[in-house]
Amino acid sequence: MRNRSRNALFLAAVLFAAIIGATGCSKSLDEEIPDTFINETLEFSLTEPMPIPAAKESSGRGEAIENLVTLYATSYEDDKYLADEVKMFRQWRWEELYTSLAEKAEETPGHLNTYRMQAEVYLTNSKYNEALAALDSVLRINHDDIYALGLSAYVKHFMGNEEQSKQRLQALKNVSEECYNDLTAFIEKADAWRKEEHGSGLDNPESLSYDAIIVLGVAPTANGGLSASAVLRIKEAVKAAYICPDAKIILSGGPIDYEFAEAAVMKDYLLKHSTELAIALGLEPEGSTWNIPEDRILLDIEARDTVGNAVGAFRHVAEHGFKDLLIVASAGQVMRADCIFKAYADANQYDVAIHSVGSGNVEAGSNEYKYAYVGAARAYGLFTLEDYSKYK
């Protein structure tokens, strides 16, 4: 009898779990879903679930890039259900991560953190519609979720759907007026930063007075040499260093694609070749002994992305009290870099002037205009679940 009773209870439990899972309305493993909502209905259409998108090539570096700045997925460190996915995110194992998150969303459709992490992962990789689908999976279960309302309103804004963005912002205001005020103020700032002029930081050399030149890293070659793209950035840095002889040079970039830190490789090249670069650029006559001494160079060897470049560079800015900054990036990256540095400075109340110069002639692609908004939100602190957790 006992075995029959146990079997009956087991079958009942399995049936109950199946029913709950099939409804798509099961409660999260670690949070309570309200029985009633402030937003009883949502005055906007939700994005339907989407198939797994194609993934970027995975890093293959494993733990080597796991702890570089910025540290991804901090919002989910205590979520045991997503422990493997946190590690994949930090190691840039994109294809595995996409698949694993999709499987877990299907396995436990009420675990809202799975969708939230999906959104962060997809936005990090410019998969905007897939990110919206993940955020809307949260809103199907919890109409009042501040994170999903806020981030989806922001994405709708930079994707050009103003009507949906405003509707989502209104739903957010119903739940948290404080978050609504902060987010709308940030959207206004992000729009302004994106529309500003970028890359003109060396146009009027006679009037420049930078005290810090920040060079953003680019992957070295497999044997630790400087790539052609990085050489172009170093040339712009040499030009700026010559024009502003008292300026420090901050080189930023960690060991991402290879074991060599981007900043360290750039430093080695700059120390060896600054004289010949100055001559080649027409700044000094043949036979000159002008060079950049080592004490002008500051390193950040922890950055893994452009937001990390800002975090590392501003550590030196704070330590030395720099006020006038020049960012050196590629022509295709300079707009995004400008927005990210201005967002980070604004959020952390740095009183600095930020200018930029772009190297090379490869202009920004259409995605850069959207991705600048993603980077700005990350730098400003209105991107992750952790960022939104202060609003209740």
ChimeraX attribute file (.defattr): number of C-alpha atoms within 10 A of each C-alpha:
attribute: neighborCount
match mode: 1-to-1
recipient: residues
	/A:1	6
	/A:2	7
	/A:3	8
	/A:4	9
	/A:5	10
	/A:6	11
	/A:7	12
	/A:8	12
	/A:9	12
	/A:10	12
	/A:11	12
	/A:12	12
	/A:13	12
	/A:14	12
	/A:15	12
	/A:16	12
	/A:17	13
	/A:18	11
	/A:19	13
	/A:20	16
	/A:21	17
	/A:22	13
	/A:23	10
	/A:24	16
	/A:25	17
	/A:26	18
	/A:27	19
	/A:28	16
	/A:29	13
	/A:30	13
	/A:31	11
	/A:32	9
	/A:33	18
	/A:34	12
	/A:35	6
	/A:36	10
	/A:37	13
	/A:38	12
	/A:39	16
	/A:40	11
	/A:41	11
	/A:42	14
	/A:43	12
	/A:44	13
	/A:45	10
	/A:46	15
	/A:47	15
	/A:48	13
	/A:49	15
	/A:50	13
	/A:51	10
	/A:52	12
	/A:53	13
	/A:54	10
	/A:55	16
	/A:56	11
	/A:57	10
	/A:58	15
	/A:59	15
	/A:60	14
	/A:61	16
	/A:62	14
	/A:63	13
	/A:64	16
	/A:65	23
	/A:66	20
	/A:67	14
	/A:68	21
	/A:69	21
	/A:70	22
	/A:71	14
	/A:72	22
	/A:73	21
	/A:74	13
	/A:75	16
	/A:76	20
	/A:77	14
	/A:78	10
	/A:79	14
	/A:80	11
	/A:81	17
	/A:82	19
	/A:83	13
	/A:84	13
	/A:85	24
	/A:86	22
	/A:87	18
	/A:88	23
	/A:89	20
	/A:90	21
	/A:91	23
	/A:92	22
	/A:93	20
	/A:94	23
	/A:95	16
	/A:96	14
	/A:97	22
	/A:98	20
	/A:99	15
	/A:100	17
	/A:101	20
	/A:102	18
	/A:103	13
	/A:104	15
	/A:105	20
	/A:106	15
	/A:107	11
	/A:108	20
	/A:109	24
	/A:110	25
	/A:111	22
	/A:112	26
	/A:113	21
	/A:114	27
	/A:115	25
	/A:116	23
	/A:117	24
	/A:118	24
	/A:119	27
	/A:120	25
	/A:121	22
	/A:122	21
	/A:123	21
	/A:124	16
	/A:125	15
	/A:126	16
	/A:127	16
	/A:128	22
	/A:129	20
	/A:130	22
	/A:131	28
	/A:132	27
	/A:133	21
	/A:134	28
	/A:135	28
	/A:136	25
	/A:137	24
	/A:138	25
	/A:139	20
	/A:140	15
	/A:141	20
	/A:142	23
	/A:143	23
	/A:144	25
	/A:145	23
	/A:146	24
	/A:147	24
	/A:148	26
	/A:149	26
	/A:150	26
	/A:151	26
	/A:152	24
	/A:153	28
	/A:154	27
	/A:155	21
	/A:156	19
	/A:157	19
	/A:158	20
	/A:159	15
	/A:160	11
	/A:161	13
	/A:162	14
	/A:163	13
	/A:164	20
	/A:165	23
	/A:166	17
	/A:167	17
	/A:168	25
	/A:169	25
	/A:170	19
	/A:171	27
	/A:172	27
	/A:173	17
	/A:174	14
	/A:175	21
	/A:176	18
	/A:177	16
	/A:178	13
	/A:179	21
	/A:180	22
	/A:181	13
	/A:182	11
	/A:183	20
	/A:184	16
	/A:185	11
	/A:186	21
	/A:187	18
	/A:188	10
	/A:189	17
	/A:190	22
	/A:191	15
	/A:192	11
	/A:193	22
	/A:194	19
	/A:195	12
	/A:196	11
	/A:197	12
	/A:198	19
	/A:199	23
	/A:200	12
	/A:201	20
	/A:202	18
	/A:203	10
	/A:204	8
	/A:205	13
	/A:206	9
	/A:207	10
	/A:208	15
	/A:209	17
	/A:210	23
	/A:211	21
	/A:212	29
	/A:213	27
	/A:214	24
	/A:215	28
	/A:216	30
	/A:217	31
	/A:218	26
	/A:219	22
	/A:220	25
	/A:221	15
	/A:222	12
	/A:223	9
	/A:224	16
	/A:225	16
	/A:226	19
	/A:227	15
	/A:228	13
	/A:229	16
	/A:230	24
	/A:231	18
	/A:232	16
	/A:233	24
	/A:234	27
	/A:235	20
	/A:236	24
	/A:237	26
	/A:238	23
	/A:239	19
	/A:240	24
	/A:241	23
	/A:242	19
	/A:243	18
	/A:244	19
	/A:245	13
	/A:246	13
	/A:247	21
	/A:248	22
	/A:249	24
	/A:250	27
	/A:251	28
	/A:252	31
	/A:253	31
	/A:254	29
	/A:255	23
	/A:256	24
	/A:257	19
	/A:258	19
	/A:259	15
	/A:260	20
	/A:261	24
	/A:262	32
	/A:263	26
	/A:264	21
	/A:265	24
	/A:266	27
	/A:267	20
	/A:268	13
	/A:269	15
	/A:270	22
	/A:271	14
	/A:272	12
	/A:273	16
	/A:274	23
	/A:275	21
	/A:276	19
	/A:277	20
	/A:278	23
	/A:279	16
	/A:280	13
	/A:281	14
	/A:282	11
	/A:283	17
	/A:284	16
	/A:285	13
	/A:286	12
	/A:287	9
	/A:288	12
	/A:289	13
	/A:290	15
	/A:291	18
	/A:292	21
	/A:293	10
	/A:294	12
	/A:295	8
	/A:296	14
	/A:297	17
	/A:298	19
	/A:299	21
	/A:300	25
	/A:301	23
	/A:302	23
	/A:303	29
	/A:304	24
	/A:305	20
	/A:306	25
	/A:307	24
	/A:308	24
	/A:309	28
	/A:310	27
	/A:311	23
	/A:312	22
	/A:313	26
	/A:314	22
	/A:315	12
	/A:316	17
	/A:317	19
	/A:318	11
	/A:319	8
	/A:320	12
	/A:321	15
	/A:322	19
	/A:323	16
	/A:324	18
	/A:325	22
	/A:326	28
	/A:327	26
	/A:328	31
	/A:329	31
	/A:330	27
	/A:331	19
	/A:332	18
	/A:333	22
	/A:334	25
	/A:335	27
	/A:336	26
	/A:337	26
	/A:338	28
	/A:339	29
	/A:340	30
	/A:341	27
	/A:342	24
	/A:343	26
	/A:344	22
	/A:345	20
	/A:346	16
	/A:347	14
	/A:348	13
	/A:349	9
	/A:350	16
	/A:351	12
	/A:352	15
	/A:353	13
	/A:354	18
	/A:355	22
	/A:356	23
	/A:357	25
	/A:358	25
	/A:359	23
	/A:360	16
	/A:361	9
	/A:362	11
	/A:363	15
	/A:364	15
	/A:365	10
	/A:366	8
	/A:367	9
	/A:368	18
	/A:369	16
	/A:370	20
	/A:371	19
	/A:372	24
	/A:373	25
	/A:374	27
	/A:375	25
	/A:376	29
	/A:377	25
	/A:378	20
	/A:379	26
	/A:380	23
	/A:381	18
	/A:382	22
	/A:383	21
	/A:384	21
	/A:385	21
	/A:386	14
	/A:387	15
	/A:388	17
	/A:389	11
	/A:390	9
	/A:391	13
	/A:392	11
